[in-house]
Amino acid sequence: MKASSRKPARANGQSCTHNDQHSIELTPTADIKGLALGKRGEEAVWVVLMKWNNKGQPFGQIPALEDNDLTLFVSSAITSYVAEKFKETGAGLLRHKDLKEAALVKVWLEVKSQQFHPPMSSIVYQFYVAPTQGKTPDQAIIDANLVKLGQVLDVYETKLSSTKYLAGDFYSLADLHHFSYTYYFTKTPFASLINERPHVKAWWEDITSRPAFKKVAEGMKFGCD
């Protein structure tokens, strides 16, 4: 299997490339794909016969994934496909060998999507994206969503007090899916929401210490220097 060549994605209207031979999409959803590929255990994070672009995306957005004659879009569908495709050689991100564990992974993927992501993405948008569009961040929106996010993180704190990771004592796609937006969030003045909850903080430090996370984080930023 050889590494695919990928077009540099546009983050805030700018084209960015990683400082190695492969380009990397610097958007929150695309960062997750890089991590899913990186968990194969390969030396290079950007591997497999897949191309990234928006050609097969009916809404004209990156990312879309092409794997031979298959075209996928939607972040969760792409990462689930990659995890399933390499389930025998990868990190078992879907826990396909255990029905109960697999069900718990799905539960926490839904929790992330329905409870965690809405307030988190609203904060990240206001803090990072709005200024690049000539807008002033709306502090009222930020404050309201900080309250909502805090309530969600209280649930996470309780859960993580009894298990090392969200779905259990095993790392899974449910944990991975939190990386991108949380990474950007921890660079804001509001990071105390993570740091003041000891079990959430420990979970976050654990998953971000992984080599694949560190590799992807090297290129994660809004815009280019």
HELIX and SHEET records of a PDB file:
HELIX    1   1 PRO A   28  GLY A   38  1                                  11    
HELIX    2   2 SER A   75  LYS A   85  1                                  11    
HELIX    3   3 LEU A   99  VAL A  111  1                                  13    
HELIX    4   4 LYS A  112  PHE A  116  3                                   5    
HELIX    5   5 HIS A  117  VAL A  124  1                                   8    
HELIX    6   6 TYR A  125  VAL A  129  3                                   5    
HELIX    7   7 ALA A  130  THR A  132  1                                   3    
HELIX    8   8 GLN A  139  LEU A  160  1                                  22    
HELIX    9   9 LEU A  173  LEU A  176  1                                   4    
HELIX   10  10 PHE A  179  PHE A  185  1                                   7    
HELIX   11  11 SER A  192  ASN A  195  1                                   4    
HELIX   12  12 PRO A  198  THR A  208  1                                  11    
HELIX   13  13 PRO A  211  ALA A  217  1                                   7    
SHEET    1   A 2 ARG A  10  ALA A  11  0                                        
SHEET    2   A 2 GLN A  14  SER A  15 -1                                        
SHEET    1   B 3 LYS A  51  ASN A  53  0                                        
SHEET    2   B 3 ALA A  64  ASP A  67 -1                                        
SHEET    3   B 3 LEU A  70  PHE A  73 -1                                        
END                                                                             
